[in-house]
């Protein structure tokens, strides 16, 4: 749940709707990692996105100042 940043109920609902293979061991549900990654994708690292946006902003500022 922390990997995909979704609540437990949404994880169960999405897995059931999309027929993700599940293995039940000692009362715990284990879902196929490959299928869950395909369903939810990996969540992005917020710090990396902020850094990328900052670099994009600097590049746009540089282009804008050189065009004047």
Secondary structure per residue as TSV (DSSP state, phi and psi in degrees):
chain	resnum	aa	ss	phi	psi
A	1	X	-	360.0	-38.0
A	2	X	T	-69.8	-29.6
A	3	X	T	-67.0	-42.7
A	4	X	T	-98.9	-4.5
A	5	X	T	55.7	49.1
A	6	X	-	-130.9	160.3
A	7	X	-	-77.2	158.7
A	8	X	H	-58.2	-41.9
A	9	X	H	-63.8	-38.4
A	10	X	H	-70.9	-34.8
A	11	X	H	-61.2	-48.3
A	12	X	H	-63.6	-45.0
A	13	X	H	-62.5	-46.9
A	14	X	H	-65.2	-39.8
A	15	X	H	-64.5	-41.0
A	16	X	H	-68.7	-43.8
A	17	X	H	-62.3	-37.5
A	18	X	T	-98.2	10.0
A	19	X	T	52.8	49.9
A	20	X	-	-75.1	131.0
A	21	X	-	-59.9	135.3
A	22	X	E	-126.7	144.1
A	23	X	E	-123.2	124.8
A	24	X	E	-102.9	118.9
A	25	X	E	-129.7	120.1
A	26	X	T	52.9	41.6
A	27	X	T	80.6	1.2
A	28	X	E	-106.3	141.4
A	29	X	E	-95.8	130.2
A	30	X	E	-118.8	123.8
A	31	X	E	-103.4	152.9
A	32	X	-	-62.6	121.6
A	33	X	H	-62.2	-41.7
A	34	X	H	-61.2	-43.9
A	35	X	H	-69.9	-38.7
A	36	X	H	-68.6	-38.1
A	37	X	H	-63.6	-39.7
A	38	X	H	-68.6	-34.7
A	39	X	H	-74.0	-48.9
A	40	X	H	-100.9	-24.6
A	41	X	-	74.3	167.9
A	42	X	-	-85.4	138.9
A	43	X	-	-77.2	144.4
A	44	X	-	-78.7	149.0
A	45	X	-	-78.7	119.7
A	46	X	H	-61.5	-38.8
A	47	X	H	-62.9	-39.6
A	48	X	H	-66.7	-37.7
A	49	X	H	-67.0	-42.9
A	50	X	H	-61.5	-41.2
A	51	X	H	-65.0	-41.7
A	52	X	H	-63.2	-43.3
A	53	X	H	-64.8	-37.6
A	54	X	H	-63.9	-43.4
A	55	X	H	-65.2	-38.4
A	56	X	H	-63.3	-42.4
A	57	X	H	-61.6	-44.2
A	58	X	H	-63.5	-40.4
A	59	X	H	-64.9	-43.2
A	60	X	H	-64.4	-39.1
A	61	X	H	-64.2	-41.2
A	62	X	H	-63.8	-44.4
A	63	X	H	-63.3	-42.5
A	64	X	H	-63.9	-42.3
A	65	X	H	-72.6	-30.1
A	66	X	H	-78.9	-21.3
A	67	X	H	-82.3	-15.0
A	68	X	-	-82.4	360.0
